[in-house]
Amino acid sequence: MYRKIALAGALVVVCVLTLAAANSKAASAQRTLKVKLNYTGTEKVDLQHKIYVLVFDANPFTSKSLIDVTGSAAPPAAEAGVCHILRRETASGKNQTLTFKDLAGPSVYAMAFLDKTGAYDPHEDPPSGSPMGMYGKAAGNADPVVLEEGKTVGITLTFDDSHKTP
């Protein structure tokens, strides 16, 4: 009888340790991106005229198609020539920081645009002629942001009125 109790106790300890290790591994696999916005343009930014920041799994300017998966529970599988919008957040100030947690891929792309009309529908294209910018070391180029497991990576996304949405 004592042997069965000891075995059951040992089994419980093994299960608890296994779950703790799994939770620790899952926590360390999380990737977080902090985007510090720096809009230096002349357009108004407020609660109605927001800046939208989009995070993609591929370069949206070189992909053949763009698919919005912001409502999906699981990240999509990578597809050649396809760019997925993974997340979308808004800012109501020119110099605000947005945080994107639990990103799955090893790298992402970040782009921002200002809804100068105040009537943007997230399921449509951005209003034509809206100021836009992307994260990149050279102006007008989109560079990937490399993410690390269990770490937060911070970038600054600076843009003005010189680049506009089509």
C-alpha positions, -999 to 999 in steps of 0.1 A, spaced: 0 0 0 28 24 10 46 15 -23 15 25 -43 12 58 -25 49 64 -30 46 56 -67 15 79 -71 34 107 -53 64 103 -76 41 103 -106 26 136 -94 60 152 -89 71 141 -124 39 155 -139 43 189 -121 80 192 -131 71 183 -167 43 210 -168 67 236 -152 93 228 -178 68 231 -207 55 264 -193 90 277 -190 99 267 -225 67 283 -239 74 315 -220 109 316 -234 97 311 -270 76 342 -269 89 371 -290 79 407 -284 83 438 -306 81 473 -293 76 499 -320 84 535 -310 66 558 -334 82 591 -345 58 608 -369 74 642 -379 48 652 -405 23 680 -405 -9 660 -404 -31 659 -373 -28 628 -351 -55 622 -325 -83 598 -315 -100 601 -349 -69 605 -371 -48 575 -358 -16 560 -369 -19 523 -378 11 501 -373 10 467 -391 33 438 -385 39 414 -414 56 380 -418 72 390 -451 81 421 -470 47 435 -482 63 455 -510 78 424 -527 51 399 -521 26 390 -548 -4 388 -524 -13 401 -490 -36 383 -466 -50 397 -433 -47 370 -406 -51 394 -376 -82 375 -364 -65 340 -365 -56 322 -333 -25 305 -348 2 320 -370 -1 310 -407 24 288 -424 49 306 -446 40 307 -483 62 318 -512 51 351 -525 25 357 -498 27 383 -470 4 380 -440 -7 409 -418 0 394 -384 -10 423 -361 -25 457 -363 -24 483 -335 -33 520 -334 -17 551 -319 -34 584 -312 -1 604 -308 29 612 -330 54 597 -306 38 566 -290 52 532 -283 31 501 -293 39 465 -281 33 434 -301 35 403 -279 37 366 -287 50 369 -323 59 335 -337 84 340 -365 121 347 -363 116 380 -381 88 405 -390 84 437 -410 68 468 -396 49 496 -415 29 526 -403 4 549 -420 -17 578 -408 -54 577 -413 -56 614 -424 -93 610 -433 -104 596 -400 -125 570 -418 -102 541 -423 -118 506 -423 -92 480 -413 -106 456 -438 -99 479 -467 -68 496 -482 -55 527 -464 -68 560 -476 -49 570 -507 -23 597 -501 -19 590 -464 16 595 -449 33 562 -445 66 548 -434 83 514 -428 111 502 -406 143 502 -426 179 514 -423 176 533 -456 147 556 -464 121 539 -485 134 503 -479 117 477 -457 141 457 -435 132 427 -414 132 431 -376 150 400 -362 132 387 -331 148 366 -304 130 339 -283 121 352 -248 132 387 -256 117 421 -264 132 438 -294 127 476 -297 127 496 -329 120 532 -339 98 537 -369 103 573 -381 82 587 -409 69 620 -423 48 632 -452 73 624 -479 60 589 -486 23 584 -493 0 553 -497 -10 547 -533 
